[in-house]
Amino acid sequence: MSEIKLKVEYDEYEDGKRIETELEKLAASPEGAALESLIIGDWGQAYENSSEDIVKALVEHKDRFPALRKLFIGDMSFEECEISWIVQSDLSPLLGAFPELQSLKIQGGNELVLSSLKHDKLEELIIISGGLGKDVLASIASAQLPNLRKLELYLGVDDYGFDGGLEDVLPLIEPDKFPKLTYLGLKNSEIQDEIALAVANAPILDRLETLDLSLGTLTDEGAEVLLASERIKGLKGIDLHYHYMSEEMVKRWQQSGLPADVSDRQQSDDDEDWRYPSITE
């Protein structure tokens, strides 16, 4: 697969280099016509400048990228910009501009808007954030993505943008929401137990192959209900790594015969105020 990553270093941005100019150059090159995967890294002081100009440039030059199938907006390390500082924008126009797109990956939930999620061929939607707003969750819940197979959401904490609750997550597990979904990730959450309790016996599990509740504050409370679920036995993969289960509960999972990853146990003093998801900064 032809893949290119574009980025602008801090010093380059100070010297006048701009990501939209780099996109224009790529669009005019032979590589652009054959490009299948485009990764947008740091666009220059992403903690102050939004991704809006990137969206405009991609939409403007959409006809120059006929082979584009995968798009990642915001691939940057914490040295470049903390995840919760990345300023995004409305990325929905990208779906309209690239009707053949199969994967959209986004890092950073700050000012992220998905005003219209409609796409016939998108198979994968991944959003990595320190905190995902309930407006974004509502947009995903009302999306028209009939071919979606993988939905992976890093929900995060309220200090970094998660301003919702379980009621905002529940619409995502309605069984007919995404008819082809096989992978559901509701992860990196401070309400991981609540999500586990809601998902454990949800009809959507009958269609899923993989359930990912990793990187959050899962404790024995949620793990117990999951372990007792009959529906969960049909899954090919259960990702619970990075959790706050007791050693005894971990052993029970390991002895269950279920295809579960229960690695990376976190220490807990039984005070929920001291339990943190993996990505909280």
Buried (B, 14 or more C-beta within 10 A) or exposed (E): EBEBEBBBEEEBBEEEBBBBEBBBEBBEEEEBBEBBBBBBBBBBBBBEBBBBBBBBBBEBBBEBBEEBBBBBBBBBEEEBBBBBBBBBBBBBBBBEBBEEBBBBBBBBBBBBBBEBBEBEBBBBBBBBBBBBBBBBBBBBBEBEBEBBBBBBBBBBBEEBBBEBEEEBBBEBBEEEBBEEBBBBBBBBBBBBBBBBBBBBBBEBBEBBBBBBBBBBBBBBBBBBBBBEBEBBEEBEBBBBBBBBBBEEBBEBBEEBEBEBBBEEBBEBEEEEEEBBBBBBB
